[in-house]
Amino acid sequence: MPKDEYLRYVALGDSQTEGVGDGDDLTGLRGWADRLAETLAPHHPGLLYANLAVRGRLAGQVHDEQLAPALALRPDLATVVAGVNDLLRPRFDADEVADRVESMFAALTAQGVRVATVTFPDVATLIPIARPVGARVTALNDRIRSAARRHGVVVAETASHPVVGDPRMWSPDRLHASPLGHARIAAAVAHALAAPGADDSWTHPLPDPRPAGPVGWRQATGELRWAASFLGPWTARRLRGRSSGDGRTAKRPELTPVFADGRPDGLAESRADGLADGRAPERH
């Protein structure tokens, strides 16, 4: 099989890879990994895809729960994105988290798998009160880059472009990408993998000017409203030792065809629309 021909793609990770922020639990989650599979499928006939990601998982949990099943599926392409949930915990150890991620890199690449990952943006650009987390993000990104170099893992540098800080790229909770954000992440990984037709357009600013944000008391009110709606419940779950992923399992644990009907008709046009204006292309 040629080096760049993929027959089995497996995604490992947490809520971002599961697709939270792109769809919902009633209509179904899409997310960047689904979008990446849809992008690759027309160029890799017969591509099968599994998504083992579960929201709320720490890097160690992704390693312990998802690595063995991923290896058993014998992928030739895998994406590994984990560590954001660790960043937000009081006791964060960048070396420990990176070691767990690197262990996944090592195990997969040793089996001949092409592996891709992403770097993380500084959440303080969207959540001012999370400014102290910025140093953690930098530390983890540096370690992920180093581990990736050691194992020949492809890195999509999603952290280093201003468009990533555009609020329209994020869902109202500011922790998960919006449909437009998921589309850009998929395009970034496709570009890093040198997929046919992929380019750096995902790094470009959104076509319309960024809306002016609130200032003064309106900004403070908005921060308080966000904290009450999202930060408070998130913190309460952690204090009770709970996670948003408790009781959940992978949405796509087995390798199956990317498209339910086997046909990617209309995909290219719908992807272009989604990248341009943020509308979520229709599911196939």
C-alpha positions in Angstrom: 0.0 0.0 0.0 1.4 3.5 -0.9 2.6 5.5 2.1 -0.2 8.1 1.7 -3.1 5.7 1.1 -5.4 5.2 4.1 -7.8 2.4 4.5 -8.5 2.6 8.3 -8.6 5.9 10.3 -9.0 5.9 14.0 -9.5 9.0 16.2 -8.5 9.1 19.9 -9.3 12.0 22.2 -11.8 13.9 24.4 -14.8 16.1 23.7 -13.2 18.1 20.9 -12.5 14.9 18.9 -15.9 13.5 19.8 -17.4 16.6 18.2 -18.9 18.6 21.1 -19.9 22.0 19.7 -20.7 20.7 16.2 -24.2 19.3 16.5 -25.8 18.0 19.6 -26.7 14.7 21.4 -30.1 14.6 19.8 -29.2 15.2 16.1 -25.7 13.7 16.5 -22.2 15.2 16.8 -20.1 15.7 13.8 -16.8 17.4 14.8 -13.4 17.9 13.2 -12.4 14.2 13.1 -15.7 13.3 11.2 -15.0 16.2 8.9 -11.4 15.0 8.3 -12.6 11.6 7.5 -15.1 13.1 5.0 -12.3 15.1 3.4 -10.0 12.1 3.0 -12.6 9.6 1.9 -13.0 10.7 -1.7 -9.2 10.3 -2.2 -8.9 7.0 -0.3 -11.6 4.6 -1.7 -12.9 2.2 0.9 -11.7 4.3 3.8 -13.1 3.1 7.1 -13.4 5.3 10.2 -13.7 4.8 13.9 -13.9 7.5 16.6 -13.1 6.4 20.1 -13.1 9.8 21.8 -15.2 10.5 24.9 -15.8 13.9 26.4 -14.2 14.7 29.8 -11.3 12.3 29.4 -7.9 13.2 30.8 -4.8 12.3 28.7 -4.2 9.3 31.0 -7.7 8.1 30.5 -7.5 8.4 26.7 -4.3 6.3 26.9 -5.7 3.7 29.2 -9.2 3.4 27.6 -8.6 4.1 23.9 -5.1 3.0 22.9 -5.5 -0.7 23.1 -8.9 -0.7 21.2 -7.3 1.6 18.6 -4.3 -0.7 18.1 -6.7 -3.7 17.8 -8.4 -1.9 14.9 -5.1 -1.9 13.0 -5.3 1.6 11.6 -2.9 3.1 9.1 -3.9 6.7 10.1 -4.7 7.9 13.7 -5.2 11.2 15.3 -4.3 11.7 19.0 -5.5 14.9 20.7 -5.6 14.9 24.5 -4.5 17.1 27.4 -7.0 20.1 27.4 -8.9 18.6 30.3 -5.7 18.2 32.2 -4.8 21.8 31.6 -7.9 23.0 33.5 -7.3 20.8 36.6 -5.7 22.3 39.7 -2.9 19.8 39.7 -1.4 19.9 36.3 1.9 18.3 35.4 3.0 19.1 31.8 5.6 16.3 31.8 3.2 13.7 33.1 0.5 14.6 30.5 3.0 14.8 27.7 4.4 11.4 28.7 0.9 9.8 28.3 0.5 11.4 24.9 3.9 10.4 23.8 3.2 6.8 24.9 0.3 6.8 22.5 2.5 8.3 19.7 5.1 5.6 20.3 2.7 2.6 20.4 0.9 3.7 17.2 3.9 4.6 15.2 5.7 1.4 16.2 2.8 -0.4 14.5 3.4 1.6 11.3 0.5 4.0 11.8 0.7 7.6 10.4 -0.2 9.8 13.4 -1.3 13.4 13.5 -2.0 15.7 16.4 -2.6 19.4 17.0 -1.3 22.1 19.3 -3.7 23.9 21.7 -4.6 27.6 21.7 -4.3 29.8 24.7 -7.7 29.8 26.3 -7.0 33.2 27.9 -7.8 34.8 24.5 -11.4 33.7 25.0 -11.6 33.4 28.8 -9.8 36.3 30.4 -10.0 34.8 33.9 -8.1 31.8 32.6 -5.0 33.9 31.9 -2.9 31.8 34.4 -3.5 28.7 32.2 -1.5 30.3 29.4 1.9 29.1 30.7 0.5 25.6 31.0 -0.6 25.7 27.4 2.8 26.8 26.2 4.5 24.1 28.3 2.3 21.3 27.0 2.5 22.5 23.4 6.3 22.5 23.6 6.4 19.0 25.0 3.9 17.7 22.4 6.0 19.1 19.6 9.1 17.5 21.0 7.4 14.1 21.4 6.0 14.4 17.9 9.5 15.0 16.4 10.8 11.9 18.2 8.2 9.7 16.7 7.6 11.2 13.3 4.1 12.5 14.2 2.5 15.2 12.1 1.6 18.4 14.0 -1.1 20.8 12.9 -0.1 24.1 14.5 -3.6 25.3 15.2 -2.3 27.4 18.2 -0.2 29.9 16.2 -2.7 31.7 14.0 -4.8 34.8 15.0 -8.0 33.4 13.5 -8.1 30.8 16.3 -8.9 33.5 18.7 -11.9 34.7 16.8 -15.0 34.1 19.0 -16.9 32.8 16.0 -14.6 29.8 16.0 -15.9 28.8 19.4 -19.2 27.6 20.9 -20.9 29.7 23.7 -19.0 27.7 26.4 -15.7 29.0 24.9 -14.2 25.6 25.5 -15.4 23.7 22.4 -15.1 24.7 18.8 -18.1 25.9 16.9 -19.1 24.1 13.6 -16.8 26.6 11.8 -14.0 26.0 14.3 -14.3 22.2 13.8 -14.2 22.8 10.0 -11.0 24.8 10.4 -9.4 22.1 12.7 -10.2 19.4 10.1 -8.7 21.6 7.4 -5.6 22.2 9.5 -5.0 18.5 10.0 -5.7 17.7 6.3 -3.1 20.4 5.4 -0.6 18.9 7.8 -1.1 15.5 6.3 -0.6 17.0 2.8 -4.1 15.7 1.8 -5.0 16.3 -1.9 -6.5 19.7 -2.3 -5.6 20.9 1.2 -3.9 24.2 1.7 -3.3 26.9 4.3 -6.6 28.7 3.7 -7.7 27.5 7.2 -5.2 30.0 8.6 -6.9 33.0 6.9 -9.0 35.5 8.9 -12.8 34.9 8.5 -14.2 36.8 5.5 -16.3 39.3 7.6 -14.8 41.6 10.2 -14.8 40.3 13.7 -17.8 41.7 15.6 -16.8 44.3 18.2 -16.9 42.8 21.7 -18.6 44.4 24.7 -16.6 46.8 26.9 -16.9 48.1 30.4 -19.8 46.9 32.5 -21.3 45.0 29.6 -18.1 43.0 29.3 -18.1 42.3 33.0 -21.8 41.3 32.9 -21.0 38.9 30.0 -18.2 37.3 32.0 -20.4 36.8 35.0 -23.1 35.3 32.9 -20.6 32.9 31.2 -19.2 31.9 34.6 -22.7 31.2 36.0 -23.7 29.2 32.8 -20.6 27.2 32.2 -17.8 27.6 34.6 -19.9 27.1 37.7 -21.4 23.8 36.6 -18.0 22.6 35.3 -16.4 23.3 38.6 -19.2 21.7 40.6 -18.8 18.5 38.6 -15.1 18.3 39.3 -15.6 19.0 43.0 -17.9 16.1 43.1 -15.4 13.9 41.3 -17.6 13.7 38.2 -17.0 14.3 34.5 -19.3 15.3 31.6 -18.3 11.9 30.1 -19.4 9.7 33.0 -21.4 6.8 31.7 -20.6 7.6 28.0 -18.9 5.4 25.5 -17.4 6.1 22.1 -19.8 7.3 19.4 -18.2 5.2 16.7 -16.2 2.3 18.3 -15.9 0.2 15.2 -14.5 0.8 11.8 -17.3 1.6 9.4 -17.6 3.4 6.0 -17.3 7.2 6.3 -20.5 7.8 4.4 -23.6 5.8 5.4 -24.7 5.6 1.7 -21.1 5.0 0.5 -21.2 8.2 -1.7 -19.5 11.6 -0.9 -21.8 13.4 -3.4 -21.8 17.2 -2.9 -19.1 17.0 -0.2 -16.6 19.4 -1.7 -19.2 22.2 -2.2 -20.7 21.8 1.3 -17.2 21.9 2.9 -16.3 25.1 1.0 -19.6 26.7 2.2 -18.9 25.7 5.8 -15.3 27.1 5.8 -16.5 30.3 4.2 -19.4 31.3 6.5 -19.5 29.0 9.4 -22.6 27.1 8.4 -22.5 23.4 9.3 -22.6 21.4 6.1 -25.4 18.9 6.0 -24.5 15.4 7.4 -24.0 12.5 4.9 
